[in-house]
């Protein structure tokens, strides 16, 4: 039991590290790893993952806000959509068989792996801002090479709609749905990647907390699994937050795509064969 707990802890450190640097949340790695490597029942893995996502957000978000990467106004605005979706997804999860959840999770992970390698660059045209973004004062800046780099926000309504889907996926599959959050901000709203990553980390904790309460009430949050996962992910997320400023983003995306892609295929296979 002690060895298993230690291995779960070390794995969670890596998950938190990757989740923090990519903005996708440690839950994207934690859920399939617990189910596939440690044979934790899928719903309990999802419960532990949601709690770990809260830890990731708490650990990384404070550092990102302090360093000026996170856009708090964007995060709070988009959380309206993700929270509603998360609660609905958590209730829906209880009525679906685990094989369906496993296959769905695998497909979402595959898409996350694919999209993580195809994000837009940080250089954006600051002259074309969404009128709603200006009205809500969502445009901002972030530190880059010792200077403040301005950016504007586009297609606010489309990004808000995407966030509703992100919340639904988070509650349904027990992950932070950071993949869809980063896609919404990075590809739809055209926010620079480092801002998308840090703002996603700021948001995923609130989204996960909304659905974690449903999992807790149904008994899917087990302390023996949650504790090493939460502590490991928290440590990993703090390390990742400190390294984001000088990180090679493209290398991180390739690493993430390889890890999550392999886990996704295993989840799909396990769902079809009835192992999960």
Secondary structure, 3 states (H helix, E strand, C coil): CHHHHHHHHHHHHHHHHHHHHHCCCCHHHHHHHHHHCCCCCHHHHHHHHHHHHHHHHHHHHHHHHHHCCCCHHHHHHHHHHHHHHHHHHHHHHCCCCHHHHHHHHHHHHHHHHHHHCCCCCCCCCCCCCCHHHHHHCCCEEEEECCEEEEECCCCHHHHHHHHHHHHHHHHHHCCCCHHHHHHHHHHHCCCCHHHHHHHHHHHHHHHHHHHHHHHHHCCCCCHHHHHHHHHHHHHHHHHHHHHHHHCCHHHHHHHHHHHHHHHHHHHHHHHHHCCC
